[in-house]
């Protein structure tokens, strides 16, 4: 008697695409253009990493625009935006002064924003040591 092993059917996973948007490309955009850029990528199922943080007003604009675009195909976004300070353990006066000088001289909004479509990204977490992106 010959016994055949049953093979588990594996789900074919589509490609996971991450896009990095450098600070220089993103900084000169208006809040509406930033939101449009993020919506454009996430509607295509892409996760984007932006070398800048979104301030609370920009985050609110993004959420408002995302909510207006939710339909049967687009289920919204998962997002996290943070500054260098969010991961900094040393909060001494010297470190804060140095960082303020760097930000002033470079003109950068030092930080990072990660945005992905809600149907792909399960959750994005951060703790003082790392960032974790879980996909579905």
C-alpha positions, 0 to 999 in steps of 0.5 A: 500500500502506497501512502502519499503525503498531503502537501499543504497548499501555500498561499502565493504572496504578492511582492511587498514593495517599500518605497523610500522618499528622501527628505529633499523630495518631500520637504518642498511639498505643501501639506495637500501635495504630501497627502496626495503623494501618500494616497497615490502610493498607498492606493497602489498597495505600497508601503512608504518610508518618508525621511521626515515626520508629519506634524499633527496638522499634516497627520490630521489632513492625511487622515481626513483625506484617507477617510474620504477615499475609503471604498471597497478597494481602499481600506485606509492606512496604518501610519506612524510618524516620529522625531529623533527625540522619540528615540533619544535616551539622553535628554540633557540640555547639551543634547537638546541644544545640539539637536536644535542647532542641527535642525536649524542649520539643516532645515530638516524636520528630522524624523521618519514616517511610515505609511502603508495600506491597511489591507497590507499592514497589520500594525506598526509599533515602536518602542524605545529600541526599535520599530516593528512593522507587521504585515497581514 
